Amino acid sequence: MIVGARTPLKRWQQAAVAVGSAVGALLNPRRADLIAALGETTGKPSFERVLERMKRSPEGRAVLLERPRVISTEVGHAWDLPPNTFGAAYAIFMGSRNFSPDDRPPVRFMDTDELAYVAMRAREVHDFWHTLFDLPTNLIGESALKVIEFEQMYLPMCMLSVVGGTARFNEKQRKLFFQHYFPWAVQAGLQCTDLMCIYYEQHFHEDLEDVRRKWGILPAPLPPT
């Protein structure tokens, strides 16, 4: 299912859910459902802009037409691809962390099915971006990816996540992030293609380095020794 039990909200209800989700996510960053609710209740204008960009892109239109899902029944073949491919790199990323593509929470607060799909797609391609940019899933890696996601989609939730993430850094992590990862993430997010307009599943069989070059992906640098 793309959506859960969709819940239409009035403006004041959206604001209440957004505030409650923001506070809850700061207190417990592992609550994916709260982060998802925050993204939906604050991100409608951003998702509308992404939708319009996808409609103007041939590959983006194909995604909107066919509505592929990043779930185990549809991407499981990635585990059988040659090791140099993008699909195999994604499978290794997921398997090494014991992640499942089926773990994403459903969309609940979008007005239309089309916007709900765009919100779901943005949520589901997150691990593709981890793979392409070679970012870890620790606090620094997630914060760096949120910088790229903000540059790509201008979702308020992404910037709030960066603020919340950096607030939990210790002094060493904060210095590493702002001197090393933040400048890289700004450059990487600006120089790559429109990542929401890529039909990733159709490129699983391609060489990982080839798709990085084609899409202008700048992998994360190694941390200084």
C-alpha positions in Angstrom: 0.0 0.0 0.0 1.2 3.5 -0.8 -0.9 5.1 1.9 -2.2 4.0 5.2 -5.5 5.1 6.6 -5.4 8.6 5.1 -6.4 11.3 7.6 -7.6 14.6 6.3 -6.5 17.4 8.6 -7.5 21.0 9.0 -4.7 23.7 9.2 -4.7 23.8 13.0 -4.6 20.0 13.1 -1.7 19.9 10.7 0.2 22.4 12.9 -0.5 20.4 16.0 0.7 17.1 14.3 3.8 18.9 13.0 4.7 20.4 16.4 4.0 17.1 18.2 6.0 15.1 15.7 8.9 17.5 15.8 9.1 17.3 19.6 8.7 13.6 19.6 11.3 13.1 16.9 13.9 15.2 18.8 13.3 13.2 21.9 13.4 9.8 20.1 15.1 10.1 16.6 14.4 6.4 16.0 10.7 7.0 15.7 10.4 6.8 11.9 6.6 7.3 12.1 7.1 10.7 13.8 9.7 11.8 11.3 7.4 10.8 8.4 4.4 12.7 9.9 6.6 15.8 10.3 7.7 15.5 6.7 4.1 15.2 5.4 2.5 17.9 7.5 5.2 20.5 6.7 6.2 19.4 3.2 3.2 19.6 1.0 4.5 22.7 -1.0 7.8 20.9 -1.5 6.2 17.7 -2.7 4.0 19.7 -5.1 7.2 21.2 -6.6 8.8 17.8 -6.8 5.7 16.4 -8.6 5.8 19.2 -11.2 9.5 18.5 -11.8 8.8 14.8 -12.3 6.1 15.6 -14.7 8.5 17.6 -16.8 11.1 14.8 -16.9 10.7 11.8 -19.2 12.1 9.4 -16.6 10.1 11.1 -13.8 6.9 10.8 -15.8 7.6 7.0 -16.2 8.0 6.7 -12.4 4.7 8.6 -11.9 2.9 6.4 -14.5 4.2 3.0 -13.3 4.5 3.9 -9.6 7.3 1.4 -8.8 7.7 0.6 -5.1 10.9 -0.1 -3.2 9.7 -3.2 -1.4 11.2 -6.6 -1.2 8.9 -8.2 -3.8 9.9 -5.6 -6.4 13.6 -5.1 -5.6 14.6 -8.5 -4.4 16.4 -9.3 -7.7 19.1 -6.8 -6.7 20.6 -9.5 -4.4 21.3 -11.6 -7.5 23.1 -9.0 -9.6 26.9 -8.9 -10.3 28.9 -7.3 -7.5 29.9 -4.2 -9.6 26.4 -3.1 -10.2 24.3 -0.4 -8.6 21.7 -3.0 -7.6 24.2 -5.2 -5.9 25.7 -2.3 -4.0 22.2 -1.4 -2.7 21.7 -5.1 -1.7 25.0 -5.1 0.2 24.1 -1.8 1.9 20.8 -3.2 3.1 22.0 -6.7 3.9 25.1 -5.6 5.9 22.7 -3.5 8.2 19.9 -6.1 8.3 17.6 -3.5 6.8 14.4 -4.4 5.0 12.9 -2.3 2.2 9.5 -3.0 3.7 10.1 -1.1 6.9 9.0 2.4 5.7 5.9 3.8 7.4 2.9 4.5 5.1 1.9 8.0 4.0 -1.1 9.4 6.0 -1.4 13.1 5.5 -1.2 13.9 1.8 -4.2 15.4 0.0 -4.1 13.3 -3.2 -2.9 9.9 -4.3 -0.4 11.5 -6.6 1.2 13.5 -3.8 1.0 10.5 -1.5 3.1 8.6 -4.1 5.7 11.3 -4.4 6.0 11.4 -0.6 6.3 7.6 -0.5 8.8 7.6 -3.3 11.0 10.2 -1.5 10.9 8.0 1.6 11.7 4.8 -0.2 14.7 6.1 -2.4 16.5 7.2 0.8 18.6 4.0 0.9 19.4 4.3 -2.8 20.9 7.7 -2.0 22.9 6.2 1.0 24.3 3.7 -1.5 25.1 6.2 -4.2 26.8 8.7 -1.9 28.5 6.0 0.1 27.2 7.4 3.4 27.0 5.5 6.6 23.8 5.3 8.7 25.3 6.8 11.8 24.3 10.3 13.1 26.8 12.1 11.0 26.0 10.2 7.8 22.2 10.7 8.2 22.7 14.4 8.9 24.9 14.8 5.8 22.3 13.0 3.7 19.6 15.3 5.0 21.6 18.3 3.7 21.5 16.7 0.3 17.8 15.9 0.6 17.0 19.5 1.5 18.9 20.8 -1.5 17.0 18.3 -3.7 13.5 18.8 -2.3 13.5 21.8 0.1 11.6 19.8 2.7 11.5 21.7 6.0 11.8 18.3 7.8 15.2 17.8 6.3 16.6 21.0 7.7 14.9 20.3 11.1 16.6 16.9 11.1 20.0 18.5 10.5 19.4 20.9 13.4 18.2 18.1 15.6 21.0 15.8 14.6 23.8 18.3 15.1 22.4 19.2 18.5 23.2 15.6 19.6 26.8 15.7 18.4 29.6 15.7 20.8 32.4 18.3 20.2 34.5 15.9 18.1 31.5 14.9 15.9 30.4 18.6 15.5 33.9 19.6 14.3 34.0 16.6 11.9 30.6 17.4 10.5 30.9 21.1 9.9 34.5 21.0 8.7 34.4 17.9 6.6 30.9 16.5 5.8 28.7 19.6 5.6 30.8 21.4 2.9 30.9 18.2 0.9 27.1 17.6 1.2 26.4 21.1 0.0 28.6 20.6 -3.1 27.3 17.1 -3.7 23.6 18.1 -3.5 24.1 21.0 -5.9 26.1 19.2 -8.6 24.1 16.0 -8.9 21.1 15.6 -11.2 17.5 15.8 -10.0 17.4 12.6 -7.9 13.6 12.4 -7.7 13.4 12.1 -11.5 15.4 8.9 -11.7 13.8 5.5 -12.3 16.4 3.8 -10.1 15.1 0.3 -10.6 15.8 0.4 -14.3 19.5 1.1 -13.6 20.1 -1.7 -11.1 22.0 -3.7 -13.7 24.4 -0.9 -14.6 27.9 -0.4 -13.1 27.8 1.6 -9.9 30.6 4.0 -10.9 29.0 4.5 -14.3 25.7 5.6 -12.8 27.5 7.9 -10.3 29.3 9.6 -13.2 26.0 9.8 -15.2 24.1 11.4 -12.4 26.9 13.6 -11.1 27.2 11.8 -7.8 30.1 12.9 -5.6 30.7 10.1 -3.0 31.4 11.0 0.5 35.1 11.5 1.3 36.9 9.4 3.8 37.1 11.1 7.2 40.4 12.6 8.0 42.9 10.4 9.9 
